[in-house]
């Protein structure tokens, strides 16, 4: 019979919870440590070397008030138990935990519900009063100091506890707003996914199907059927990429940052960067431009690099078709190593230099894609030419065999 392992998840979750609280409450831990340390220093400086029992209580109070932000309920109970034990022993003084009380007032308002914080506040003030009464009975000369201490705790407690409660309310409101924004983002992401699936994916599927039928129709000339076949391939590839995008949009928030080799745009479509850039060059030529394509080097890009640079090449090609001077030459140059992978597009422009799409969405999209893999994009105008350069470091790449080089 196999022993169930469900109980092993408990300590792990508890440890993760403590780590999460430590990350978000370090400043409060520091406040507790300062209050506890100042409590020891103040008592030592005012009354000289404390009795070992008093010192022990002050050290325990330091530890408890430091750890209290990580475990507020348990820490508060332990602190109260320590305080009651201090009152139960003879020859101990309420001043041993004077400053730590102030931190506890603040933490009660910050980490505990209002009713719980109010109960802690009243209990501490009640024990302060009992401690003062014990001092009056033992030493009538200390009655004034004890009464002053109780009044001080009342006044400061009425300031610190509401301050902590105000911070607690403010942070809860901020977290609630962040959660609502995340839920709204999730709704928008799902809505966009559905709309793209119902409208764009359907239209692209119909385009690919009709192009496939036209390519197989022998009543069309051979050149037309070749164009229909190319259109079918382009539509099928675009539909595949769209489906990858829709799959990512439908993922839960913790899965929205997968490894770049598993995300959108890293399908098996791009296996040869040189061939992908050549295909872009052929598309530009088919649009009526005089294109020269060069590929040099023997570095094989990683899957993510090939995918990203192929998309950058497509955007470069789209910009050429939209903005280049029709009768001027166009060059696409791919350099595979040795230190970087560089893709350069050059064309003459048919608009004024000031009107070039330096900050358009296409350029911005290329720059964002390259930045995600450690690359960069530069644009330049030179004597009426528009030059776009995409550069990616060769780290993580491997050299092609001589027979594989383009």
Secondary structure, DSSP 8 states (H G I E B T S, - for coil): -----TTHHHHHHHHHHHHHHHHH-HHHHHHHHHHHHHHHHHHHHHHSS--HHHHHHHHHHHHHHHHTTTSHHHHHHHHHHHHHHHHHSTT--GGGGHHHHHHHHHHHHHHS-HHHHHHHHHHHHHHHHHHHHHHHHH-GGGHHHHHHHHHHHHHHHHHHHHHHHHHHHHHHHHHHHHHHHHHHHHHHHHHHHHHIIIIIIHHHHHHHHHHHHHHT-TTS-HHHHHHHHHHHHHHHHHHHHHHHHHHHHTS-GGGTT--GGGSTT-STT-S-HHHHHHHHHHHHHHTT-EEEEEEEE-EE--HHHHHHHHHHHHHHHHHHHHHB-TTSEEEEEEEE-SSEEEEEEEEEBSS-GGGS-TTSHHHHHHHHHHHHTT-EEEEEEETTEEEEEEEEE-TT-EE--GGG--
